[in-house]
Amino acid sequence: MDNLKEKFPIVDEEGQVIGSATRGECHNGSRLLHPVVHLHVFNSKGDIYLQKRPEWKDIQPGKWDTAVGGHMDYGETPEKALRREVSEELGITDFVPEFVDKYVFDSKRERELVYVNRTTYDGPIQPSAEELDGGRFWTMDEIREAMGQGILTPNFESEFQRCFV
């Protein structure tokens, strides 16, 4: 279960910290802008790894999503948050991230300042049994077929089209 009392930084659209709030406060419709890091993991064939969100998640349970996505802890840099999240979620510590984009994701429930990164990686992936319901590489054709079908998170679909199409 997600810790609704976990502290997140609240930021402006440039990423400057202007306060803090709990996960529960950030996800309750308040739309407080809080930063997250994403890593899109491609293999050398050009396939993209997606994680399956567990049913217990408070947002988009059971859907396929970006390989790594996580909230920044209060006082953490985007780079440190990315390394921590990648290690926690996929067990990967030896990768070279490439910054792709930074944008505001806006939904009815929340607002996130998203730091988008990508990497090419062919090594072992060990999805966290505590945080994920597994994952796998998808071909670009599989991604295109799944778009708009309720299989992928809207966040992933929007970001994929924004950054990789």
Disulfide bonds with the S-S distance in Angstrom:
none
